[in-house]
Amino acid sequence: MFNFFKRKKQQIVKKKINNFDIELTASILAYEIARSDGDISESELLLILDEIKKISKKVNKSSEKILSIVEEYSKNSVSFHEFINDINRDYSKDDKLSLIHFLYDVAYADKNLDVSEERLIRRIADLIKIKDIEVLKIKNTSKNQLS
């Protein structure tokens, strides 16, 4: 009986870690989208920082510390494949769709969807097995939110 409670507690802790990892991965990819056009606008950074603030509350670390982690990953990352593998393993379909929506929101934050941002989002969507029709719907939703 006591083992049941131990297992339950371990599952809760593991779920919190997975949620943190999911949100951190989303923030790292969003940061990559923002910098893919060669310039991270203030509006893009503010949107990413909003997400980072949510993470910081959950893990009791400062937003600055988490932003530095995101920047470090971005600076030293050679490939997205480690993130893609994590997403394909840990994200539900709804999580994946939310990720693509967040990436488009960041890309449109400066009111301009750059070709490099579009390509990167489309590539990520393809690698995480999101159909083009779903990506286009999300893109249009994000674009229409600007109006």
N, C-alpha and C positions, 0 to 999 in steps of 0.2 A: 504494500500500500504506500509506503513512504517513497518507494522508487517511482511510483506514478507521479507524485508531486515534484520530485527532482526532475523527471523527464519533462514535465509540463513547464517548469521554470526554465530549463535549458532551451526548450522550443521558443519561449517568449523572448529570451535573450538573443537567440539566433535570428529570430524574425526581425528584431530591432536592428541588428547588425546588417541584415540583408536590406532592410528599408534604407538605412544610411548609405549602403553601397549603391543601391539603385539611384538614390537622389544625387549622390556624389558623381556617379557615372553620367547622369543627365547633365549636371552642371559642367562637367569637363567637356562633354560633347558640345554643349551650348557655347562654351567659351571658345572652342575651336571654330564653330560656325561664325561667331562674332569676329574672330581675328582672321578668318579666311579671306576677307576682302582687303586685308592689309591695314585695317583701321577699326579698332574697337570703339564704337561711338559711346557717348555717355548714356544714351537711352538703352543700348544693348547691355552695357555693364550694369545699369540699375536693375534691369530685369533679372539678370543672373544673380546679382546681390540679393534680390528678394528671395530667390530660391535658396541661396546660401544661408540667409538668416533663419529660414525654416529648419535647415539642417543643424545649424549651430545650437538652436534651442533643444533639439532632440538629443544631441550628443554632448552638451555642456562644454562646447569649445567656442572660442570667439569667431565671429564672422571673418575677421582678418586672417586668423589661422587657417580656416577652411579655404578662403580665397587663395592663400599662399600655396596650399596643397593643390588646388585646381591649376594655378599658374605653373607650379613645378611639374605636374603631370603633363601639362600642355607643352612646356618647354622641352621636356626630356622624352616625350612619347614619339616613337618612330612609326608606330602602326596603331590602327584602331582595332585590330583583330582581338586583342585581349578584352577590350570593352564589348565588342560585338559578341564574343563567346559568352561573356557574363550576361549580356542582355538576352541572348537566345536561351540561355539556361535558366535565368531567374525572373525574367519579365513575363507577365501574362500578355495576352493580345491587347487588352485595354491599356496596360502599362506602356506597351510599344507605341500604340496610337497616341497616348498622352505625351510620350517622349517626342514624337514627330511634331505634334502640335506645339510643344514648348520650343523646339528648335526653329520652327517657322515663326513663332512669336518673337524670338530673339532676332532672327534674320530680318523681320519686318519692323523691329523696334525703331530703327533709324529711318523708317518710311521708304526704304529702298532695298529690294531684294537683288543682291548682286549675283551675277552668274556663278561665281565660285561658291557662294553660299548655297544656291539652288543645287548645284552639282553635288556638293558634299551631303546635303540633306537627302537627296535622291539616292545617293550611293549607300548611305546609312540605312535608309528605308529598304533598299533592295537586299542588303546584307542581313537585315533582321526579318526579312520575308514579309514585308508589308506590300500589298498590291498597289500598282500605280493608281488605280481608280480611287483607292482610299487616301493615298498621298495627295492627289489632286483636290479631293474634297477638303482635306485638312488645310491645304495651302489656301484654297479659296476662303475658308472660314477665317483663317488668320489675316488674310488680306482684307476681307470685308470688315474686320474689327477695327481697322484703321479709320474707316469712314465715319 
